Amino acid sequence: MTYPERFAALPEYAFPRLRTLLDAHAPGGEVTHMTIGEPKHAFPAWVTDIIAENAAGFGKYPPNDGAPELLGAIADWIARRYGVAVDPATQVMALNGTREGLFNAAIALCPERTARGETPAILIPNPFYQVYAVATATVNAEAIFVPATSNTGFLPDYASLPADVLNRTEIAYVCSPANPQGAVADRDYWANLIALAEKYDFRILADECYSEIYRDAPPPGALEVATEGGADPERVVIFHSLSKRSNLPGLRSGFAAGGPETIRHIKQLRAYAGAPLPLPLQMAAARVWADEAHVVENRALYQEKYVIADQVFAGIEGYQGPEAGFFLWLPVEDGEQAALKLWTETGVRVLPGAYLSRDVAGVNPGKGYIRVAMVAEKQEMQRGLIQLRDCLFT
């Protein structure tokens, strides 16, 4: 029996890999989980009421592309948040979480060969959300891992790539606010990247799942900047979800929005291979996208956590608080060694940065970092950060 070779080189996924590293060792204290980006703040209490009110919908096959109520609520949110008018029927598609969309978009949009008959390239920031690489392998494209380090503002400098790579690029993934570093692509970054995509004719898949958690100003969006600049409407696809914005990772409500032809292709694939959100959950999601009060409250809690982190790590060399999102990206000598030391001496559990990165030319840009999720209740988070600081930095 044989198996696909294109997946043979995939490293073990980050969290099983972490269990292999840590679980043979006893924790050095009360366990504090700071690894996975699973929000712990309360979601709106009325969500369960809406699901109950629409429970009869569990007896029906749900609309694959999204119910009109949900698509309309998403389009209205895009208009409020970014000032961009999109047609809910042709430019928006509901997703069962954005991971599905980020994966399937590459399958739906990346050709087998470029217009020149070459192997297509897909650009990926390094470190990165791991689904980008699996999607690239699935379509037999070449993954081009581009450093997103302190030298580049923790965002990939795709314009630095040689013309022969850009000429066969079909897709560029960008995450802003960035996971894991918390960097934000400003308007100039998006405008320059969109101009590059226009010049070399590739699409941008903009993973913007952390867009509503930020310190000060709301991060600009790729579709917003593309529209302002008059770019090809098919140039950018944005991906959002309720997981972080509304503390509803289990609801699995996300969306993709972009040009009508792009969304048509993604919808066509999803009609065969997608897993639509159950109808009662779609009705709940429609209400959640329409409500901003709970988002403001949630953001305020994270802004308090930024202050705590800044206080705990004040004076620590190399510390840089995130602009947005809820991860700390902390420099250490070796991420695996630091995570193991922290676990065995304190019980605080964090993720080595190398598990989110790939080796390129013998260099892994995540090796000297750990990722710390600030999702726990404030007092627990503060206690964990102080233990981390005292164990690794003093």
Summary of the structure (lengths in Angstrom):
residues: 394
radius of gyration: 20.8
end to end distance: 53.4
largest distance: 58.8
contacts: 1350
relative contact order: 0.18
helix: 43%
strand: 15%
